[in-house]
């Protein structure tokens, strides 16, 4: 469905869109889906994505629903005042967010999240390694998990559903188990997985390459996606 004016106004007020953000209200859509929560109860949630991904997102979440994959919650990030960290701590599955300057990990024009072509699923069970603090965010509790309620792993149900649609898992140089996107730099989605040009590397902004951690055995079990760029 088209993004309602009332929701767009709340998103702008929460700082999820400002001058310089690439996706406009006309580019975005609200997708409402049924999902099963961690108690096995039926819920209805909504995510904001780019209009060129709506059909793909609908197919993916229909597969997850049919397989009863659990999702903790699903709300647009204005419910957290546009704060990505607060959304992750709440274990919220979300997509579009032209993030606050202190939470940006890629140039806005190229960012999949700022373009509505990325989604983070069950962040608590599927954390990412934030190089600003060299720590797991939102927490390290499930960093070493390879299975369990809401966990995403290579070859699993969620991974396969996104791969079949041409999405990329962990499209960044650090573990990012919650994250799927359609390619970096973000471009119109065609359903075909983009292939980075040789030597193509993004500007990681506040994530200096010298701060990349040494291999950590807790990162290995889930395995990395195919990405070589900063998809956040």
SEPA-356292 format. One record per residue: residue in one letter; x, y, z of N, C-alpha, C, O, CB in turn. Coordinates in pm, whole numbers, plus 50000, padded with zeros to 5 digits. Glycine has a CB too. Example, Ala and Ser with C-alpha at 12.3 -4.5 7.8 and 13.67 -1.06 7.14 Angstrom:
// SEPA-356292
a513194943150780512304955050780513204967050780514244966850846511314955350905
s512854977550708513674989450714512905000350787513415011450804514084994050572
END
This chain:
// SEPA-356292
x500844988150000500005000050000500885012550000502025012250048499045000050122
x500355023649945501115036049948501345040350092500525037650180500385047149869
x502455046950114502805051150249501855062250293501835072950231504275055750256
x501085060050398500105070150441500785083250480501885083250536499295064850559
x500125094450451500675107550486500955108650635501975114250676499715118650443
x500055103250716500215104350861501475097050907502205101950993498985098850934
x501735085450850502935078150888504185085350838505175086350911502905063850832
x504145090350716505285097650662505625109750750506795112550776505005102150518
x504625116750794504855128350881505525124151011506385131251063503545135550910
x505125112651066505755107851189507195103551163508065105451248504945096151248
x507435097751046508795093751010509715105950997510845105851046508785085750879
x509225116350932510025128550916510275134851053511385139351082509305138650822
x509245135251137509395141051271510395133151354511055138751442508035141551342
x510505120251328511435111651403512855112251346513755105851400510945097251403
x513055119851237514385121151179514765109951084515935108451050515395121851288
x513785102051040514065091050947514185095850803514625088250716512975080550956
x513815108150777514025114350647514365128950668513785135650753512775112750556
x515315133750589515725147750593516355150950458516505142050374516735150450711
x516705163150435517305167050309518575158850287519435157950375517615182250308
x518685153050169519835144750137519525129850139520285121850086520955147650232
x518395126150201518005112050202517465108250065516685115750007516935109450313
x517865096850011517555093549872516115089549843515595093149738518425082649829
x515455082149932514095077249906513065087149961513185091750074513875063249969
x512075090249881511015099449921509745091549954509695079349939510745109849810
x508735098549999507455091950027506935084749903506345074049914506425102250077
x507135090749786506645084649662507405071849629506875063149559506765094649547
x508645070449678509445058649649509135046949743509475035549713510915062049658
x508495049849856508325039949961506905034549969505945041049928508715045950093
x506805022450022505515016150043505495009650181506535005850234505215005649932
x504305008650237504115001150361503594987250325502574985750259503115008550457
x504324977050370503914963250347503464957350480504234956950576505084954750284
x502234952750484501704946650606501674931550587501194926550485500294952150640
x502184924350687502254909750677501824903450809501944909450916503684905250640
x501334891350799501094883250917502384876150955503164872350868499944873050893
x502594874351084503764866651128503454859851261502494863351330505014875851142
x504284850151294504154843051421505174848451520506364849251488504354827751402
x504734852251639505674857451737506364846051812506134834351781504964866851836
x507184849451908507974839251978507124830452070507594820352121509074846052058
x505884834552091504964826252170504054817852080503144811152128504104835152260
x504334818451949503524810751856502174816951826501294810251773503324797151907
x502004829751860500734836551838500784844851709501814850451674500394845551958
x499654845451641499544852851516499564867851542498844872851629498264848851442
x500394874951466500494889451478500424895751339500614888951238501804893451549
x500154908751336500144916351212501154927551226501094935451320498724922051179
x502084928351132503124938551139503234946251009502644942450908504454932351174
x503994957051013504204965150894505634969750883506254973450982503274977050895
x506164969650762507504974750736507444984250616506574982950529508504963050709
x508364993650613508445003350505509624999650416510754998450463508595017850559
x509354997850288510384993750193510245001650064509245008550042510294978650164
x511245000749979511155007049847510075000049765509894987949776512515006649774
x509375007649685508265002049607508724991149511507924982749472507575012949530
x510024991249471510454980949377510754967549446511074957749379511694985649303
x510654967049580510894954449652509624948749714509684938149777511934956549760
x508494955349698507304951149772506854936949737506524929249827506164960749745
x506844933449611506404920049571507354909549627506914899049674506324918949418
x508654912349622509654903049674509494901249825509494890049875511064907949642
x509354912249896509194911650042507934903850079507934896050174509144925750102
x506864905950005505614898850032505794883850013505314875950094504504903949941
x506494879949907506734865549883507604859549994507344848550042507404863349746
x508634866850033509544861850136508814859650268508934849150330510704871450156
x508044869550311507394868450441506204858850438505784853750542506934882050488
x505664856450320504664845750308505324832250333504754823650401503984846050169
x506514830250279507254817750304507574816050451507424805150506508534817450223
x508024826750515508384825950656507144823250741507204815650838509064838950702
x506024829350704504784827050777504324812650761503954806050859503684836650728
x504344807650638503904793950613504744783850689504254773350731503944791050464
x506024787050706506934778050779506934780750929507644774051004508344779350725
x506154790550972506044794451112507384798651173507684795751288505454783151193
x508184805551091509424811451145509034822751239508254831451200510364816551030
x509554822851363509134833051460509834846551442511034847151415509394827951600
x509064857151457509574870751451509124877751578507944877451613509074878351322
x510054884051648509734889951778508714901351766507714901651838511014895151845
x508984910551674508054921651650508414928051517509514926151465508094932051766
x507474935751463507694941951333506984955551330505764956251314507184932851218
x507764966151346507244979751348508194988851273509404986451270507034984651493
x507654999251212508525009151149509275016851257508775018351369507705018751059
x510455021851224511375027051325510935040551384511525045051482512755028551264
x509925047051327509445059251393508855055951530508735064851615508395066451306
x508465043451552507975039351683509075040151789508795039651908507415025151676
x510325041351743511485042551832512185055951811513385057351836512485030951808
x511405065851766511915079251740513055079151639513955087551645512385085651871
x513005069651545514025068851441515355063351488516325063251412514245082251384
x515425058651612516675054051672516895039351639516195030651691516665056251826
x517855036651552518105022851510518565014151626518175002451635519155022651400
x519365019651716519835011751830518685007551921518654996251970520865019651910
x517735016751943516575013452025515715002851958515184994052025515735025952053
x515585003851826514804993951752515454980251763514754970251782514684998051604
x516764979551751517464966651763517324960851903517074948951918518944968351727
x517494969152004517384964352141515994958752170515834949952254517704975452239
x514994964052102513624959152118513374946552036512264941252034512614970052079
x514404941851967514314929951881513284932051771512484923251741513934917551965
x513334943851712512354947751611512864945151470513984949051435512004962451628
x512054938651390512354936451249511904948751171510734952551177511654923451194
x512834955151099512524967651031513364969050905514344961850885512774979651124
x512954978450819513624980250690514104994650672515204998150714512694976150576
x513265003150607513715016650575514065024750700513355024650800512635023850496
x515195031650688515565041950786516745049650730517845044250716515915035650925
x516515062450697517635071150662518205075750795517765085850851517195083350568
x519165068350844519555068950984520155082251029520675090150950520525058051011
x520055084151158520605096151220522115096651193522755086251179520315096351373
x522695108751185524105110051152525035101651239526065096951191524505124351162
x524705099751365525565091951455525415076951434526165069151493525265095351599
x524445072851351524205058551330524385054251185524045043051149522805054951375
x524935063151102525145060250961526375051250943527405053451008525315073250880
x526265041250857527395032550827527805033050680528795026850642527065018350865
x527075040350598527385041450456526835054650405525905060050464526795029450376
x527385060050296526855072550240525375071050210524935060650162527625076450110
x524595081350239523145080250228522675075750090521815067050080522515093450261
x523235081649984522765078349850522955063749816522175058049739523475086849748
x523975057549874524295043649844523685033849943523605021849914525775041749841
x523265038650058522815029950167521545022250132520545028450095522585038050292
x521565008850143520335001150119519215004550217518055005150176520644986350128
x519535006950344518485010450439517875024050406516665025650415519035010450582
x518695033750368518185047050336517375047050207516595056250182519335056850324
x517565036650125516795035250002515625025750017514855023849922517685030549891
x515475019750134514375010450156514574996850093513604989750064513115016250105
x515844993050071516144980250008516994971350099517844963850052516864982449875
x516754972350229517444963950326516494961250441515584969150469518764970550376
x516694950050508515864946550622516704939250726517564931250693514664937750579
x516424942350853517094935750965516054927451040514994932651077517774946351061
x516334914651061515374905251117515854900051252516984895351265515134893551021
x514984900851352515284895751488516704899651531517554890751547515124880451493
x516984912451550518354916851582518974910251706520174907851708518364931551600
x518184907451807518754901451928519344887751898520444884551942517694900452039
x518614879651824519094866251789520124866451677520844856751655517924857451749
x520194877751606521074878851488521844891951491521604900651408520244877851358
x522764893451585523464906351604524484909251495524804900751412524164906451739
x524974921551498526074925051407527244930251488527074934451603525614935751303
x528454929751429529664934051497529924948651464530374951951354530884925151456
x529634957351559529754971851541531194975951568531674974651681528764979551633
x531874980951465533274984551481533474997651554534605001151588533934985351347
x532405005051580532575017151660533005013351802533745020651869531255025351663
x532535001751847532864997351983533524983651982533864978352088531604996952070
x533724977851863534214964151849533404954951939533954946852013535714963251883
x532094956351931531204948452016530024943651933529754948751825530724956752138
x529334933751987528134928751922526944937751958526764941452074527854914051963
x526154941151857524994949751879523744942951821523794938151707525214963851815
x522644942351895522404948952024523004941852144523084947952251520954950352045
x523424929152132524094922252241524804910152185524574906152071523084918252353
x525684904152267526454892452224525804879352264526374868652242527854893152282
x524624880052321524014867952378523894856552277524134844952310522634871352433
x523534859952153523334849452053524394849951943524194844151836521944850851991
x525494856551967526504858151862527044844751813527364843351695527644866651913
x527144834951901527684821951862526634811651827526954800051804528534816751971
x525374815851824524294806251798524274801951652524534810051563522944812351836
x523984789351627523824784351491522424779151466522054776251352524834773351464
x521644778151571520254773951557519474779051677520064783751774520134758451545
x518174777951669517334782651779516224791551728516194795051610518164790051882
x515324795151814514164803151779514584816751724515234824651793513254804951901
x514194819451599514464832451539515854834451484516164845251434514204842751637
x516714824251492518104825351447518194823451296517534814751239519004815051520
x519024831551231519284830451088520664824451068521634828851129519184844451017
x520754814250982522044808050951522094804550803521064802450739522254795351038
x523284804050750523454800850608522854787050579523104777450651524954801250568
x522064786350472521434773850433520094771450499519394761950464522334762750466
x519724780150594518464778750665517284784750589517434789650477518564785150800
x516124784050651514874788550590514924803150546514624806250431513734786450685
x515284812050637515274826350605516304829450498516014836350401515554834850731
x517504824150516518574826050418518114821850280518304829250183519834818150459
x517514809950269517094804750139516004813350077516004815649956516604790450154
x515064817950159513964826250107514494838950043514034843049936512984829650219
x515464845250107516044857450051516944854549932516924861849833516824864950158
x517744843749940518614840349828517804837649701518204841549592519474828149862
x516664831049716515834827949600515284840449534514874840049418514694818849641
x515264851449606514774864149552515924873249508515684884549465513924871349656
x517154868449518518284876449473518824886249573519594895249538517914883749353
x518424884749703518964893449806520314888349855520704877049824517974894649924
x521004896649931522344893349982522314893650134521704902450194523424903149927
x522964883850195523044883150341524374888950387525414886250328522894868450391
x524344897050494525554902550555526404910050452527594907250438526374891450620
x525814919350382526524926350277527424937350334527244949250309525524932450177
x528394932850412529314941750483530524933450523530464921150520528634948550608
x531614939950562532854932750591532944927350733533984922050773534014941650565
x531884928550808531864923050944530614914450958529684916050880531894934351052
x530554905451056529344897351075528124906251099528184915751178529524887751193
x527044903251031525824911251039524644901851013523984902650910525834923350936
x524414892951108523504881751086522054885851060521314878450997523544872751203
x521644897551108520254902151091519954907450953518784908550916519944912751192
x520984910950875520844919950761520784913050625521604904550592521984929450760
x519764917050547519674913450405519444926250325518724935150369518514903050380
x520074927050207519794938250118519884933849973520254922449944520764949950145
x519544942849882519514939449740520784943549667520884941649545518334945849674
x521754949049738523024952549676523534966149719522764974949757522884952249528
x524854967549713525514980149748526424984149633527174975749583526304978849881
x526404996849590525475007349633524055004049588523844997249488525905020949577
x523085009149663521695005849635521275010949498521565022349460520795011649744
x520575002249426520085005549291518734998749275518394989849353521095000949179
x517955002749175516654996349154516754981149155517624975349090516035000949023
x515854974949229515864960349246515284953549123514214957049075515074956349371
x516014943549073515574936148954515344921448983514834914148899516584937648842
x515714917049103515604902949135516844895149102516944883349135514434897049065
x517804901649036519064895249000520134900049096520284912149115519454898148853
x520874890949156521894894949252522974903149184523554898549085522504882649319
x523264915149233524294923449173525684917949198525954912149303524194937649227
x526564919849102527944915549114528834927749126528894935749032528374906648994
x529534929649240530394941449256531484941949150532034931549112531014941649396
x531804953749104532904955249011534214952449082534324954649202532904969348949
x535224947449008536514944649072537054957049143537104967849085537534939748969
x537434955349267538014966249344537014976049398537394985649464538974973549260
x535724973849373534714983149422534574982049573534254971349624533354980549355
x534814992749643534724992849788534025005649832534255016149773536114991649853
x533195004949933532485016749980533315024950077534345020550128531185012650045
x532835036850100533395045150206532675041350335531475043750349533235060450175
x533395035450429532775030550551532575041450655532155038750767533605019550610
x532865053950616532655065250705533295062950841534525062750852531175068050721
x532475061250944533015060551079533545046751115533915044451230531965064551177
x533595037651020534115024251048535465022850978535515017750867533115013151002
x536555027151041537875026350977538305011950955538035003351039538915033751061
x538965009250843539364995450812540404990150909540464978150935539904994650670
x541194998850963542214994151057541604988651185542284981851262543175005351090
x540334991651208539684986751329539014973251311538394968051404538674996751376
x539114967451189538464954651168539064944151263540284943051274538614950051021
x538214936651332538714926851428539354914951361539064911951245537604922351518
x540224908151434540784895651386539684885151388538704886551461542004891251471
x539854874551308538824864151306538474859351447539354857051530539274852451222
x537184858051470536674853851600535944840651581535044839851498535724864751663
x536304830251657535654817351637534144817751654533434809151602536234807451733
x533624827851727532174828551744531494833451618530264832651606531814837651861
x532274838551522531684843551399531524832551294530704833751203532524854751343
x532294822151306532404812451199531174803851173530834801551057533514803751227
x530474798851277529434788951252528354793051153527904784651074528804785551378
x527934805751155526844809751066527344812150924526584811450828526154822251119
x528624815050912529274817950786528844831550732527784836750768528984807150685
x529684836950647529414850150592528634849350463528614838950396530694857550570
x527984860350430527294861250302528294863950193529494862850215526214871950305
x527794867550075528664869749962529134884049952529944887249864527964865949837
x528664892750038528924907050023530354910950048531034905150133528044914650114
x530814920849974532124926549994532014941450021533024948550023533014923849874
x530804946250041530584960550058529814963350184529284954250249529864966349939
x529744976050219529024979850340527554981450308527134991650254529594992850399
x526774971450342525384971750307524504978950405523314980750377524894958250291
x525014983150519524194990250616524085004650574523435012550642524774989150758
END
